[in-house]
């Protein structure tokens, strides 16, 4: 049954409908793959019993003829991984942190509940950087995740590589065919960058498109859930199930959902594609520039009009992000005190309990960001840093609005390099933060972005291209991404995992 793990959501949906195989067989094949690939450390908690139970329920629905007159959910019987940042009722939820030891929520996040109600089969909770803070999936209390790809040449040949972060476990699970798809979260690039590093599709929807309720918070004005899949079509199918208005989330957008899959017409004639000149950074790898130029040529050949645009405040995006996000993290993580849930390290006083629990429960990167955030929110620095960063954020958003007055989508690289070796940048936070240089601007503006695998580095590692769209215009974004995916023909060019 190994071939079942190679299927896309779209093909699995057709196979289930034609009764070529059952949802139980699909789940069993992926559970076996999950067990065989434990060396990747892609999962914190495996849930094979839940997967088999939900798969049997999917088979029962089909057996009763549901789907003839009564439509099945778009994800019915599809085995997926859920990033361990989403609360799952009755299942350990850790956010990759020691401080949430033993936390089993009595409720379900809206996004995972939406997928479950559409019939998705949960294989387990995917590993991640602690509290989603990281670009390499090396800060998890449960250990680093390994990228299933290996460099064929170069300084990192044969070494274990990072899968990107923070949704590295989700990315590795999809790239290695352990899960047919996965949900991740993207605060500054945490879906798109790992998608680029592992050769899959990663979509960050518009802020507000998917509910944040029941998702462990990092930076509340930036966090957004999204699909990580093998193809653009699969991303459209999965987003349809994930998205929607949720009254429990005050930032959820109460707007009608379009049919995302129908948007994949394959026709982008007349589409205006913007190329931001500020994204051609000094010192960027030549192979990234070549890939970007290839993407421009592919879209032009498909009938798109290429227009150079300017996003002048782009250079301020990364420092702005690393003021705003840690400030919000500092506030959000204040709730972890050892009193109500998770880890508790006793002390002689309540203050000691707080200090001991937080000191032992949080990892170094989380502590670093809490300290940064608390500093920029403190008296005397709030106006100088946090308020100034918010004003710059508005300027960044305005730059995008001006650009989208002339173009329909923007094309950029996803990441400044291919995947690097585990431990390579671990002692240099600034070098690690620079991994998000191309993804952070869209996050600050709340815009949708998608990474599409588009080629291989000289060392045989995946490289992605990013498309950015207007707010709540995922339809155009997906349409352009589908054309780019077809032109890149990554699957046949990649030759599979190395």
N, C-alpha and C positions, 0 to 999 in steps of 0.2 A: 504493500500500500504506500510505498515511498513516494510514488508519483502524485499522490493526493496533496502532499505538502508543497508541490510546485505550483499549484493552481492559484489564480487570482480570485478575488471575490466574485467578479463577474462570471468567470468560468465555473467556479464552484456553485454559484447560484443556478446556472443552467444545468449542471450535472445533477444537482439535487432535484430540480424540477423534472428532469427526464428520468429520475430514479436510476441513474448510472451508479450511484452509491448513496449511502445514507449519511445523515448528520453524525450518527454514532461512529461510523467508519472514519469520517473526516476527523472527528475529535480524537479517536484512538491513534490515528496516524500522527497527529500533531503532538499528542502526549508522549508518544514514543520518541519523536524528534526532540522534544523538550528534555526528556531524560538522557538522550544520547549526547546532547550539547550542553550539559551542565558546566563544562569547563569554561564556557563563555561568561558564566555568572550573570546571565541576562535577567534572571528572576530572583526576587527576594522570597516570595511565597508561591509555590505551585499549588494549584487547586484542581487536580485531575478528577476528584469525585464530583465537584460542582460542574466541571466541564461535561462529564459523561451524563450527569442528571439532566442538564439543560439540553444536551444533544438528543437524549431520548425524548424529551418533551417536544423538541422540534420534529422528530420523526413521527411522534403521535399526532401532531397537528397536520402534517402532510398525509398521514394515514387516514385521517378522518375526512380528507378531501378539502380541508381548508386551503384556500388558494384557488379553488375553482370558481366559487362565487364570492368568497371572502378572502381578501388579499392577505398574504403573509407579509411580515416585516421584511424590509430590504436586506437585513442582516441575518435572517432566520437560518440557524444552523452553522453560522460562520465562526470559526475559532479565532479568538483575539487575545492579545495581551493588554492589560490595563496598568498604566503607570502607577506606581505605589504612592501617588500623590492624591488619588481619588479615593474617598471614603467608600468602602464596600461593606455592606451590612453583614456582620458575622464573620468577617475575614480580616485578619491582621492588616493594619494600615500604618506604615512606619515613616513615610516621607524620606526614607533612607537614613534616618537619624536614630541614635541611641536614646534620645530623650523621649521618643514615643514607644519605648519598649512595652509590649503587651497591649497596645491600644487596639481594641476590636470595636469599631463603631456600631452603634445600634441603628444606623441609618445609611442610606445609599446616596452618593452624589447624583445630581440630576443627569449629568452626561452619561455616566455608567448605567443609570436607571433607564434612560432613553434607549440605549443600546440593548439592554436586557429586554425591555418591552418589545423591541423589534426582533428579538430572537437570537441575539449574539450569544456565543458560548465563551465564557471566561476561562482561559487556561491558567491564569495566575497573575500575580502582581509583579510588574517589571521593575528592575533596579533603576536607580537614578542618583544623580548627585544630591547630597544631603539638602533637603528643603529646596531642591531644584536650583541650587547655587553652584554653578560650574559649567565648564565647556568641554569636559573630557570624561565625565562619569568616573572620576577617581576620588571624589570626596565622600562617597557613600560609606556609612558605618559598616555596611555588609560587603565591602570590598569593591575593587575596580571591575568594570565590565570590559570584556575583550571584544574588539572589532573582529568579525568573522573573516575579514579580508587580511591578506598578508602582502607586504611589498615584495615584488619579484626581484628588484635590484635596489641599489642605493644603500645609504647608511643604516636604514631600518629593515633591510631585508632579513626575513626570518623572525623579527622581533614581534612581540605582542603590541598591537596598536590600540589607541583609544577609539571608541565608537562615536565620539563627540558627546555633548551634554547640553542640558541635563537629562534629556530623554534617551540616554544611551542604551539602556536595557530594552526599551521599546524598539529602537532602531536595530539593534543587534538581533532581536527576536525575529523581526520581519526579514532582515537581510539574510539570515541563516535558515529561513523557512521553518522556524519553530512555530511561529504564529502567522496566520494569513494576513493579519493587519494588527495595528496597535493604536491606542490613544496615548498622546503625549500632551505636554503643556509647553507653551512658548511665552517667555517673559521678555527675552531679548534676542532670541534665536534658537531656543532649546528644542524646537522641532526641526527647523530648517537646517541648522548646522549639522546635527547628527545624521540627518537624511543625506546630506552631501557626503559626509565621511563614509557612509555605508552603502551608497548606491541605491537608495530608495527614494520614494516621493514623500515629501513632508509638507503639509499645508497648515499654515497659521491663519485661521479665519479673522475677519474683522472683529475688533474688540466689541463684545456684546452679542456676537452671533451665537456663541455657546455659553450656557450658564456656568458661572463659577461656584454655584452653591454645592457644598460638600467637597470642594477641592481645597486641600491644605494650602493656605495663602503664603505667597512669597511677597510679591509687590502687587497690591490690589488693583492699581490703575493700569497694569500692564499684562497680568496673567491671562492667558487664553488657551483653552483646550483645542486640540485639532487632531486630524487623522494622520497616521503614518502607514503607508501602503506600498504595494509593489508597482502600481500604475496610477496614472491620473484618473482614469475611470473609477478605480476603486476608491480613490480619495473623494470623488463626487458622491459615490454611493454611501460611503461611511459618514460623510458630513451631513447628508440628508437625515440620517438617523440621530446624529449627535445634537444637531442644532435645534433652535426653537426658543420661544419666549418662556421665561420662568419668573413668576411673580416673587419667588423667594430670593431672587438676585436683583438688587436695585439697579445694577448696570446692564441687565439683560435687555436687549432691544425688542420692542413689541412691534415687529414688522413681519409681513408674510414671507414664508419660505418659498423661494423659487424651486423649480426642478433642476437640480444641479447636473444630473446625468444628461438631461436633454440638451444642456448648454454645449456639450461636446460635439459640435457640428463638423469639426475638421476644416472649417472655412474661416480664414482670417484676412481675406482680401479686403484692403482698405483700412485695416486696423492700424492705428498709429501707435508705434512702439517708441517710447522714450529711452534714451541712453544717457544717464547722468554723467557729465564730464568729471565731476568731483570724485567719482568712484574709481577713477584711474589713479590709484595711489602710488606714490614713490616707493620703490622697492618691492612692489608686488611681483610674485613669481610670473615669469614669462608664460608659463603654460596656462596660468589662469587667464591672462590677457588673450592668449590664442583661443582658448575655449570660449571666452566672451565674444571675440570676433566671429568665431564659428556660429555662435547662437544668433548674432546679428544677421549673418548671411543666410542662415536657415529660415529665419522669419521673413527676411526680405524676399527670398525665393518663393515663399508661400503666399506672397502678395501683400505683406505688411509694408507700411511706410515707416522708415527709420528716421527719428528726429532727435538731435542732440538737445538735451535739456540741462538746466542748471539747478542744483540744490545747494546753494552757497553755505548754508549753516550745517551741512553734513559733518564737517570737521569737528563740530561741537557735540555731536550726538553721543559719542562714547563717554566723555566726561559727564555729560548731562545725565545719562543713564545711570552711571555709577555714583550719582548723588541721589537721584530720585528713588531708584530701586532699593538701595540699602536703607534709606530713610523709612520707606514703607515696610521693609523687612523688620527693622528695629521695632516698629510699632506692632506688627503682626505677631512677632515671635515673643513679645512680652508675656503672652498668655501661658507659655511653657514654664511653669514654676514648681512642679513636683507636688502640687497640692491636690489637683483634681483628677489627673490621668497621667499615664506614662511613667517614666522613670522618677523615683524619689530617692534622694540621697540625704538621710537625716542629718541634723546638726543640733547644736545646743540651743539655738534660737530659730525663729522663723526666718530671719535674715540669713543665717547659716544654711538653712535648708534651701533657700533660693540660690545662694551662691554655689553650694555644693552640687545641687542638681544641674544647674545651668552650666557650671564649669566642667562637669563630667559628661553631661548629656550632649552638648554641642561640640561639633568638630571645629578645626582651626578656621576653615573658610567661612563657616557660619558666624563664628565669633568675630572674625575680621569685618564682616559686613554689618553685623549688629553694632560694633564699635564705630564704624564709619557713619552709619545711619544715625546713631545717637549723637554723634559729634555735630553733624550738619543740622540736626534739629534742636541743638542746645541753645540756651540763651546767649545772644551775642553773635551767633553764627547762622541762625535760621534765615535771616534776610540775606546775608552775604552768600550763602550757598544754596539752601533749599528753594527759597523764593526766586532767586536768580535762575536756578536750573529750570524751574517751572516756566519762567518767561522765555528762556531759550527753547524749551520744548514747544511752546506756542509758535515760535519762529520756524522751527523745523516742520511743524505741521502745516504752516502757511506756505512754506516752500513746496511741499507736495501738492497743495491745493492749486498753486500757480501752475505747476507742471501738468497736472491733470486737466487743466483748462485747454491744453494743446494736444495731449496724448491720452491713450486709453489704458495702457499698461507701461510699466518700466521694466527694463531688462538689466540685470547686474549679475556679478558672480554671487555665489552663496557664502563662500568662505575664502579666506586669503591663501589657503593651502590645502593639501590633502591631509588625511589622518596622520598624526605623529605618534611616536612611541610612548607607551605608558611610562610616566615619570619624567618625560622630556622637559615639560614646562611647569612641573609641579611646584618648584621652588621660586617661580617668577610669576607672581599674580598678574603683573601688567601684560606680560607676553600671553598669558592665558586669556585675559580679558579682550585682547586684540582679535581673538578668533571670531568675535561677534561684530566686527567693524561694519560688515555689510548688512547685517540683519537688524541691528538695534534701531536705526532710523525709522523703519516702518513700524516697529513696536511702539516707539514713542508717539507716533502719529496715529496709532490704533488701526493701521491699514492691513488688509489681507496680503499675505505673501506665500509663495510656494516654491520649493526647491525641487528641481527635476534632475535626475542623473543624466549627465550629458557627455561624459568622456572619461578617459583614464589618464592619470599622470604618467610621467616617464617611468615611474617605478611600478606601474600597474595598479594604481589605487583610484577609486572613484572620485570624480569631481562633479559638482553640481552647479547649475545656473538657477538664478532666482528671478521670478517675476513678481512684481508688486502691483496691486490694483487699487482702484478707488474703494472707499468705504462701502461695504455691503454690495460690492459688485463682483462677488466670487464667480458669477457666471462667465463674465468676460475673461477673468483670470484663468479659469479652468479651460476655457476654449483655446486661449493662447497656449496654455501649458500642454494641452493635448497635441497641438501641432508641433510644438518644440520637442516633445517626447518622441513623436513619430520620426521627425527629422534626425534627432540624435541617435535613434535606434540603439540605445545603450545595451539592451539585453543581448543582442546578437554580437555586438562589438566587445562586450566585457568578457565573454567566454566563461562566465560563472565565477564562483569564489575561488580565490587562489589558495 
